Amino acid sequence: MTKARVLIIGGSIAGLTAGNLFRRRGWDVQVFERATGDLEGRGAGITILPGLVESFQAAGADETEESLGIVLPERIALDRHGEIVAERSFKQAMTSWGRLYESMRSIFPADRYHGGMTLDDIEQTDREVTAVFRDGQRVSGDLLIGADGLRSTVRARFLADLQPHYAGYVAWRCLTDEQALDASRFERLMNCYTVCVAPGQQGIAYPVPGPDHSKQPGRRQYNVVWYHPVPEAEGLPRFLTDDSGNYHPNGIAPALLSTRLRDEMIATAGQVLAPQFAEAIRKARTHFFQPIMDIEPPRMAFGRVAIIGDAAFAIRPHVAMGVPKGTGDALALVEALDETGELTTALQRFEAKRLPVGRNIVNRGRYLGTYMEAQLGTDAQREAAEKARVPMQVMTETAAPFDYEAK
């Protein structure tokens, strides 16, 4: 019997999760990634929220929250001066993007993973779908899954007018080796999830496994995410321009980040953030940033094509649902196919189930980002946002489980 064939565009965590899920169901799976080499060095800290481990286990990974990450027992909030202004018990596990990627990549066959493959077009008939790549290769299958991220070529093929909406601020991210930090200052911080509620700014920080995925004290990393207002027209192009003056409108790689900009952001952190956050940013070995974007597609299925993860809904980091939603999309897709062997019906069921989930998560991100969006508003809007911000509420709601399936 000929195996059903699935082509997955995008070899990151969502794409690999989908690949492993389909392999376990006997499909002929091929994953195509535009980048060359290993992706493990990408990304930074990840909060493990409900659904992520379940998706990994369904995909064949023998993982738990404890095996993937560092379990933290509490949360604290710091003001601009580094003083604790709120605290509570809040058990949660933290991991790194690299650790999750390795878990999925290690169980996927190397000969079915193709790097350096840039998608140019998609053709489909009632009987099959064909991926057309820039190098001229054409590969056909029964189903094509777009898991190719924020700037998805697959999504653009079917929803050409749908563009990301910039929210007015960026997430400046860094990873710092634990050994580089002042041990006395970070003794408690290495055992809790920390929020910074400095005026006009917001940040989160927590320990994650080290570069070798070690969770041993002294060998971990400290992950910082700093939300900072940046005007789109006057400021964002500077962030996307490298030291040679080249502009990267679709995102700039960490290695190309302007040295001058990095130094400016380190200096600014020292002026506006809690001293603990400023130290971690100053001593970081890796810096990168992401413009905060929203994408909310009206559809997720197009004939024999489906989109999942950031290729579908782009989620603000406040919610910490980017990875869990992507793996959840993949699991929902194979479950819909399990329920019915008919592809069109399965894709309709998948779309009907995941569209409201994506919308709810996007709306949650907008709610959590309200304070930061106000920073580029009027004086009155900024003042009102400052008065409305309650440290305990920010600390409790950020990256916390919520009922995203509620109607």
matplotlib code that plots the C-alpha trace (Angstrom):
import matplotlib.pyplot as plt

x = [0.0, 1.3, 1.8, 0.1, 2.6, 2.9, 5.3, 6.1, 7.5, 9.5, 11.8, 11.4, 9.6, 6.1, 7.2, 9.2, 6.4, 4.0, 6.6, 7.0, 3.2, 2.6, 5.5, 3.9, 0.8, 2.6, 2.8, 5.7, 7.0, 9.5, 10.4, 11.9, 13.7, 14.9, 17.9, 21.0, 22.6, 21.2, 18.6, 19.4, 21.2, 18.1, 15.6, 16.0, 13.8, 10.4, 7.7, 6.3, 2.5, -0.3, -0.4, 3.3, 4.4, 1.3, 2.1, 5.7, 4.7, 2.2, 4.9, 7.1, 9.3, 9.8, 9.7, 8.1, 8.2, 11.0, 13.1, 12.7, 13.2, 13.8, 10.9, 10.6, 8.4, 7.6, 7.3, 8.4, 8.1, 10.8, 10.5, 12.9, 15.3, 15.3, 13.1, 10.5, 7.0, 5.0, 5.6, 3.6, 4.0, 3.6, 5.1, 6.1, 8.8, 11.1, 13.2, 15.1, 14.1, 17.2, 16.2, 12.8, 14.2, 16.7, 14.0, 12.0, 15.0, 16.7, 13.7, 13.1, 15.0, 17.9, 17.4, 13.8, 14.9, 16.1, 17.9, 18.5, 15.1, 13.3, 9.7, 8.7, 5.2, 2.5, 0.4, -2.4, -5.1, -7.9, -5.5, -2.2, -0.2, 3.2, 5.9, 8.0, 11.4, 13.7, 16.3, 13.8, 12.9, 9.3, 8.0, 4.5, 2.4, -1.2, -1.0, 1.3, 1.7, 3.0, 5.0, 7.3, 6.9, 5.9, 7.0, 5.3, 5.6, 2.8, 0.4, 1.3, 0.5, -3.2, -3.6, -1.5, -3.2, -2.8, 0.2, 1.7, 0.5, 3.3, 2.2, 4.7, 7.3, 10.0, 11.1, 14.8, 16.1, 19.3, 20.9, 23.5, 25.7, 24.9, 28.6, 28.9, 26.3, 26.8, 25.9, 24.7, 22.4, 21.0, 20.7, 17.0, 16.4, 17.9, 15.1, 12.0, 10.2, 10.9, 8.9, 10.3, 7.6, 9.8, 7.9, 7.4, 9.1, 8.3, 10.5, 10.6, 13.5, 14.1, 16.8, 16.8, 19.1, 22.6, 24.1, 24.7, 21.2, 22.5, 20.2, 23.0, 23.5, 26.4, 25.9, 22.5, 21.6, 19.6, 16.9, 15.7, 12.9, 12.7, 9.6, 10.7, 8.7, 10.1, 8.2, 7.6, 8.6, 11.4, 12.8, 12.2, 14.4, 17.4, 16.9, 16.7, 19.9, 23.3, 26.7, 27.2, 24.0, 22.1, 18.4, 16.6, 12.9, 11.8, 14.0, 17.7, 19.8, 21.5, 24.9, 24.0, 22.6, 24.2, 27.0, 26.1, 22.4, 23.4, 25.6, 22.8, 20.3, 22.7, 23.2, 19.4, 18.7, 21.0, 19.0, 15.4, 15.4, 15.9, 19.7, 19.4, 17.9, 20.4, 23.3, 22.0, 21.6, 25.1, 26.8, 24.8, 26.7, 23.7, 21.4, 18.6, 15.2, 11.8, 9.3, 6.0, 3.5, 0.0, -1.3, -4.9, -5.8, -9.4, -8.5, -6.0, -6.9, -6.7, -7.6, -4.7, -2.8, -2.9, -0.9, 0.1, 2.1, 3.4, 2.6, -1.0, -1.4, 1.5, 1.3, 2.8, 5.5, 3.5, 1.3, 4.2, 1.9, 3.8, 5.4, 2.5, 0.0, 2.2, 2.5, -1.1, -2.0, 0.0, -1.6, -5.1, -4.4, -3.4, -6.3, -8.7, -7.3, -7.6, -11.3, -11.9, -9.8, -11.1, -8.6, -11.0, -13.3, -10.3, -8.9, -12.3, -12.6, -9.0, -9.7, -13.0, -11.3, -8.1, -9.3, -11.1, -8.1, -5.8, -8.1, -8.4, -4.6, -4.0, -6.6, -5.0, -1.6, -3.2, -4.7, -1.3, 0.4, -2.0, 0.5, 3.3, 1.2, 0.2, 3.9, 3.8, 0.4, -0.4, 0.8, -2.7, -2.7, 0.7, -0.4, -3.6, -1.7, 0.7, -2.1, -3.9, -0.8, -0.8, 2.5, 0.8, -1.6, 1.2, 3.3, 0.3, -1.1, 2.1, 2.9, 0.2, -2.2, -5.7, -8.7, -7.8, -10.5, -13.3, -15.8]
y = [0.0, 3.5, 5.7, 9.1, 11.8, 15.1, 18.0, 20.2, 23.7, 24.9, 22.8, 24.5, 23.1, 23.2, 21.7, 18.9, 18.2, 17.8, 15.6, 13.3, 13.1, 12.1, 9.6, 7.8, 7.4, 5.8, 8.8, 9.5, 12.7, 15.3, 18.5, 21.4, 24.3, 27.4, 27.9, 25.8, 24.0, 23.3, 25.6, 24.7, 28.0, 30.0, 31.3, 31.8, 31.0, 29.2, 28.9, 25.4, 25.8, 23.2, 21.3, 21.5, 18.3, 16.5, 17.3, 16.3, 12.9, 12.3, 13.0, 10.3, 12.3, 10.7, 14.1, 15.7, 19.2, 18.2, 16.6, 19.6, 22.4, 24.0, 24.0, 27.3, 27.6, 31.3, 34.6, 38.1, 41.6, 44.2, 48.0, 50.3, 50.2, 46.4, 46.2, 43.4, 44.9, 41.7, 38.0, 34.8, 31.0, 30.0, 26.7, 26.6, 25.0, 27.0, 25.7, 26.9, 26.9, 24.9, 22.2, 21.8, 21.8, 19.1, 16.9, 17.0, 17.0, 14.0, 11.6, 12.8, 11.0, 13.1, 11.9, 13.3, 16.8, 19.0, 22.3, 25.2, 24.7, 28.0, 27.6, 29.7, 28.4, 25.9, 24.1, 21.8, 19.7, 17.6, 14.7, 16.2, 19.3, 20.3, 22.4, 24.3, 25.4, 28.1, 25.7, 24.2, 21.1, 20.1, 17.7, 16.4, 15.0, 14.5, 17.3, 20.4, 22.0, 25.5, 25.8, 28.5, 31.2, 34.9, 35.7, 32.5, 32.0, 29.4, 31.9, 34.6, 32.3, 32.1, 35.3, 37.8, 40.9, 39.7, 41.5, 41.6, 44.5, 46.1, 46.9, 49.7, 48.0, 45.4, 42.5, 42.8, 39.4, 38.0, 35.0, 35.4, 32.7, 32.2, 32.3, 35.8, 37.2, 38.5, 35.5, 37.5, 39.6, 36.7, 34.0, 34.3, 35.3, 32.0, 30.3, 32.3, 33.9, 37.6, 40.5, 44.1, 46.9, 50.0, 53.1, 52.9, 49.5, 45.9, 42.8, 39.2, 37.0, 33.5, 30.7, 28.2, 25.2, 26.1, 25.9, 22.2, 21.9, 21.5, 22.4, 22.3, 25.5, 27.4, 26.0, 27.5, 30.6, 33.6, 34.6, 38.2, 39.6, 43.4, 45.2, 48.6, 51.1, 51.8, 54.0, 52.2, 54.9, 56.7, 53.9, 50.4, 50.8, 51.5, 48.2, 46.4, 47.9, 46.3, 47.9, 47.9, 49.9, 47.0, 47.1, 43.8, 44.5, 40.9, 40.6, 40.8, 37.8, 38.1, 38.0, 41.1, 43.1, 46.6, 46.9, 50.6, 49.7, 46.9, 49.3, 51.9, 49.3, 48.2, 51.8, 52.4, 49.3, 50.7, 53.9, 52.5, 48.9, 47.2, 46.8, 43.0, 43.2, 45.8, 43.6, 40.5, 42.5, 44.1, 40.7, 38.7, 36.6, 36.7, 39.6, 39.7, 41.3, 40.8, 43.5, 42.7, 41.7, 40.4, 38.2, 36.9, 34.9, 34.2, 30.7, 27.9, 25.5, 25.9, 22.8, 20.4, 23.0, 23.9, 26.5, 26.0, 27.9, 31.4, 30.8, 31.0, 33.2, 35.3, 35.4, 38.1, 36.8, 38.0, 35.0, 32.5, 30.5, 30.6, 27.2, 25.5, 26.8, 25.6, 22.1, 22.1, 23.0, 20.1, 17.7, 19.0, 18.4, 14.7, 14.1, 15.5, 13.1, 10.3, 11.0, 10.9, 9.4, 12.1, 14.9, 17.8, 17.0, 16.6, 20.0, 21.6, 20.1, 21.2, 24.8, 25.0, 23.9, 26.0, 29.3, 30.3, 29.1, 31.3, 34.3, 33.9, 33.7, 36.7, 38.7, 37.7, 38.9, 42.3, 42.6, 41.8, 44.3, 47.2, 48.9, 48.8, 50.0, 53.1, 54.2, 55.7, 57.4, 60.8, 61.9, 61.2, 57.7, 56.9, 58.3, 56.3, 53.1, 53.7, 54.2, 51.0, 48.8, 46.7, 44.7, 41.7, 41.5, 41.8, 39.2, 36.8, 37.1, 37.1, 33.8, 32.1, 29.3, 30.5, 29.0, 29.7, 27.3, 29.3, 30.8]
z = [0.0, -0.9, 2.1, 2.3, 1.7, 3.7, 2.9, 5.8, 5.0, 8.0, 10.2, 13.5, 16.6, 15.2, 11.9, 13.5, 15.9, 13.0, 11.2, 14.1, 14.7, 11.1, 11.0, 14.0, 12.0, 9.0, 6.7, 4.3, 5.8, 4.4, 6.1, 4.1, 5.9, 4.2, 6.5, 6.3, 9.2, 12.6, 14.1, 17.7, 18.5, 17.7, 20.3, 24.0, 27.0, 26.8, 29.5, 29.6, 29.5, 29.4, 26.2, 25.2, 27.0, 25.9, 22.2, 22.6, 24.1, 21.4, 18.9, 20.4, 22.8, 26.2, 28.0, 31.1, 32.4, 34.8, 32.0, 29.7, 32.1, 35.4, 37.8, 39.7, 42.9, 43.0, 41.2, 42.2, 40.8, 41.0, 40.7, 38.9, 41.9, 42.2, 45.2, 45.5, 45.2, 44.8, 45.4, 45.4, 45.1, 41.5, 40.4, 36.7, 34.5, 32.2, 29.4, 26.3, 22.7, 21.9, 24.4, 22.8, 19.3, 20.1, 21.6, 18.4, 16.0, 17.6, 16.9, 13.3, 10.5, 9.2, 5.6, 5.7, 6.8, 3.9, 4.7, 2.3, 0.6, -0.1, -1.2, -4.3, -5.1, -4.3, -7.0, -6.2, -7.8, -6.5, -6.2, -4.9, -3.9, -5.2, -3.5, -6.0, -4.7, -5.7, -7.0, -9.4, -7.5, -7.4, -4.7, -4.6, -1.8, -0.5, 2.1, 2.6, 6.0, 6.3, 9.5, 8.2, 10.8, 11.0, 7.4, 6.0, 2.3, 2.5, 4.2, 1.7, -1.2, 0.0, 2.1, 0.2, 1.7, 5.3, 6.8, 10.4, 12.5, 14.5, 18.1, 18.8, 20.9, 20.7, 22.9, 23.5, 24.5, 25.9, 27.4, 30.1, 31.6, 35.3, 36.2, 34.8, 37.2, 40.7, 42.9, 45.9, 43.8, 41.8, 44.5, 44.8, 41.1, 39.9, 41.7, 40.6, 37.7, 37.9, 36.4, 36.2, 36.4, 35.8, 34.6, 30.8, 30.6, 31.3, 31.6, 32.5, 33.5, 34.6, 34.5, 31.7, 30.9, 29.9, 26.4, 27.0, 28.3, 31.9, 34.7, 37.4, 39.4, 37.9, 34.4, 33.7, 31.7, 32.7, 30.1, 29.9, 27.8, 27.9, 26.3, 25.1, 23.0, 19.6, 17.0, 13.8, 11.3, 13.3, 15.3, 14.0, 10.8, 13.0, 14.8, 11.5, 10.0, 10.5, 10.9, 7.2, 6.6, 5.2, 6.0, 6.9, 6.8, 7.5, 10.6, 11.4, 12.5, 15.9, 14.3, 12.2, 15.1, 15.0, 17.6, 18.2, 18.8, 21.1, 23.2, 23.2, 24.5, 27.2, 28.3, 28.3, 30.3, 33.0, 33.1, 33.1, 34.4, 37.7, 38.4, 38.2, 34.7, 33.6, 34.8, 33.0, 29.8, 30.1, 30.7, 28.1, 25.6, 23.2, 22.2, 19.7, 19.5, 17.9, 16.8, 18.5, 15.8, 15.6, 12.8, 12.8, 9.7, 8.7, 7.6, 8.3, 5.5, 1.7, -0.3, 0.5, 2.5, 6.2, 8.2, 11.8, 14.5, 13.7, 10.0, 11.2, 14.3, 15.6, 19.4, 21.6, 24.0, 27.1, 26.7, 26.2, 24.0, 20.7, 21.0, 22.8, 20.2, 17.3, 18.7, 19.6, 16.0, 14.8, 17.3, 16.4, 12.7, 13.1, 15.5, 12.9, 10.4, 12.9, 13.2, 9.5, 6.7, 4.3, 3.9, 3.1, 6.0, 8.4, 7.4, 7.9, 11.4, 12.2, 11.1, 12.9, 16.1, 16.0, 14.6, 17.8, 19.8, 17.9, 18.1, 21.9, 22.3, 20.1, 22.1, 25.4, 24.1, 23.1, 26.6, 28.3, 25.9, 26.6, 28.9, 26.4, 23.5, 25.6, 25.8, 22.4, 23.0, 24.6, 28.0, 29.3, 27.9, 29.4, 32.8, 32.7, 31.9, 34.7, 37.2, 36.0, 36.2, 39.3, 39.9, 41.4, 38.5, 35.9, 37.7, 38.0, 34.5, 32.4, 30.8, 33.0, 32.0, 30.9, 29.2, 25.6, 24.4, 26.0, 23.5]

ax = plt.figure().add_subplot(projection="3d")
ax.plot(x, y, z, "-o")
ax.set_aspect("equal")
plt.show()
